[in-house]
């Protein structure tokens, strides 16, 4: 059972509650600011010299990933340029066609994860179906920028109109990205 309070006690209780909420809000805001600043220091390169080294030397291995600086942005790949050189890539699309456009990927979470680290810096990425769809994704055809990945034994990349068809493992996806950014 709740105690009966006078109007004066109720007003004092409300003021205390407001003060607590205000201090809690300030505390949470402070945590957000500190964590953002901390993330900025942790995720940025140790120095400008590291960025210069990357851009001068092309693609570098950093913590098990392959990183290249292109147009001032760090592009991250899973495979080295040497491991994808033998993957046949038959396409004429360049990053200029994707720049500030929506690119669709055919419902593959692995493909999305690899694309977002490089192409996602320059193009909006959305899941879609190439042709008929049973899921709640837009149905696209090769008049749109669509990237489809089919995990097969043979690595190759081909193009039909604006569709990119990637066959093989993750090296084939990276071969497409390296070629798209003209890094091979």
C-alpha positions in Angstrom: 0.0 0.0 0.0 1.3 3.4 -0.9 1.7 6.1 1.7 -0.5 9.2 1.4 1.6 12.3 0.7 0.8 15.9 1.1 1.0 18.3 -1.8 4.3 19.7 -0.5 5.8 16.2 -0.2 4.5 15.2 -3.7 6.1 18.4 -5.2 9.4 17.6 -3.4 9.2 14.0 -4.7 8.6 15.2 -8.3 11.5 17.6 -8.1 13.8 14.8 -6.9 12.7 12.5 -9.7 13.3 15.2 -12.3 16.7 15.9 -10.8 17.6 12.2 -11.0 16.4 11.9 -14.6 18.4 15.0 -15.5 21.6 13.6 -14.0 21.0 10.2 -15.5 20.6 11.9 -19.0 23.8 13.9 -18.5 25.6 10.7 -17.4 24.4 8.8 -20.4 25.3 11.6 -22.8 28.8 11.8 -21.2 29.2 8.0 -21.7 28.2 8.4 -25.4 30.7 11.2 -26.0 33.5 9.5 -24.3 32.9 6.2 -26.1 32.7 8.0 -29.5 36.0 9.8 -28.9 37.6 6.5 -27.7 36.4 4.7 -30.8 37.8 7.4 -33.0 41.2 7.0 -31.4 41.1 3.2 -31.5 39.8 2.9 -35.1 42.0 5.6 -36.7 45.5 4.7 -37.9 48.2 5.4 -35.4 49.6 8.2 -37.6 49.2 10.0 -40.9 52.4 8.1 -41.9 50.4 4.8 -42.0 47.9 6.3 -44.4 50.7 7.5 -46.7 52.4 4.1 -46.6 49.1 2.4 -47.6 48.4 4.8 -50.5 52.0 4.7 -51.8 52.4 0.9 -51.6 49.0 -0.2 -52.8 47.3 -3.0 -50.9 48.7 -3.9 -47.5 47.9 -6.8 -45.1 46.7 -5.4 -41.7 45.5 -7.8 -39.0 44.7 -10.6 -41.5 42.7 -8.3 -43.9 43.9 -6.6 -47.0 43.5 -2.8 -47.0 44.0 -0.3 -49.8 43.5 3.4 -49.7 41.4 4.6 -52.7 40.3 8.2 -53.1 41.0 8.8 -49.4 39.0 5.9 -48.2 40.2 2.6 -46.7 38.9 -0.4 -48.7 39.0 -3.7 -46.9 39.2 -7.1 -48.6 39.4 -10.7 -47.4 41.8 -11.9 -50.1 45.2 -10.7 -51.3 45.6 -9.3 -54.8 48.0 -12.2 -55.6 45.4 -14.8 -54.6 42.8 -13.3 -57.0 44.9 -12.5 -60.0 44.1 -15.8 -61.7 40.3 -15.3 -61.3 38.9 -14.5 -64.8 37.0 -11.2 -64.6 35.0 -10.2 -67.7 33.3 -6.9 -67.0 33.5 -3.3 -68.1 31.6 -1.6 -65.2 33.7 0.7 -63.1 33.2 2.4 -59.7 31.9 5.5 -61.6 28.8 3.6 -62.6 28.2 2.7 -58.9 29.1 6.0 -57.4 26.1 7.4 -55.4 23.8 4.9 -57.0 21.9 2.0 -55.4 23.5 -1.3 -56.0 21.5 -4.4 -55.3 22.9 -7.7 -54.1 21.1 -11.0 -54.5 20.2 -12.0 -50.9 23.6 -13.3 -49.7 24.8 -12.2 -46.3 28.4 -13.2 -47.1 28.3 -11.0 -50.2 26.8 -8.1 -48.3 29.5 -8.3 -45.6 32.3 -8.2 -48.3 30.7 -5.4 -50.4 29.9 -3.1 -47.5 33.6 -2.7 -46.6 34.5 -1.3 -50.0 31.7 -0.7 -52.5 29.4 0.4 -49.6 31.5 3.5 -49.1 30.5 4.8 -52.5 27.1 3.2 -53.3 23.9 2.4 -51.3 23.6 -1.4 -51.0 20.2 -3.1 -50.8 19.1 -6.7 -50.9 17.0 -7.7 -53.9 15.9 -10.7 -56.0 17.2 -11.2 -59.5 13.9 -12.1 -61.2 10.9 -13.6 -59.3 11.1 -13.4 -55.5 9.3 -15.3 -52.7 10.8 -13.0 -50.0 9.9 -9.4 -49.3 12.7 -7.9 -51.5 12.4 -5.8 -54.6 12.5 -7.8 -57.9 15.3 -6.5 -60.1 16.6 -7.3 -63.6 19.8 -6.5 -65.4 18.8 -2.9 -66.2 19.6 -2.2 -62.5 23.0 -2.6 -60.8 22.7 -6.1 -59.4 25.5 -8.3 -58.0 24.8 -12.0 -57.7 27.1 -14.5 -56.0 26.8 -18.3 -56.5 29.3 -20.4 -54.5 30.6 -22.9 -57.0 33.9 -24.7 -57.5 35.1 -22.5 -60.4 36.0 -18.8 -59.7 34.9 -16.3 -62.4 33.2 -13.0 -62.7 31.0 -12.1 -65.7 28.7 -9.2 -66.7 25.4 -9.1 -68.5 24.1 -5.5 -69.0 24.4 -4.1 -65.5 24.3 -7.4 -63.7 27.5 -8.9 -62.2 27.6 -12.7 -61.8 30.2 -14.0 -59.4 30.9 -17.7 -59.4 33.1 -19.3 -56.8 34.4 -18.5 -53.4 35.2 -15.3 -51.6 38.3 -14.8 -53.8 36.0 -14.3 -56.8 34.1 -11.6 -54.9 37.3 -9.8 -54.1 38.5 -10.2 -57.7 35.4 -8.3 -58.7 36.0 -5.6 -56.2 39.7 -5.2 -57.0 38.8 -4.9 -60.7 36.0 -2.4 -59.9 38.4 -0.1 -58.1 41.1 -0.8 -60.7 43.5 -2.2 -58.1 44.6 -5.2 -60.2 
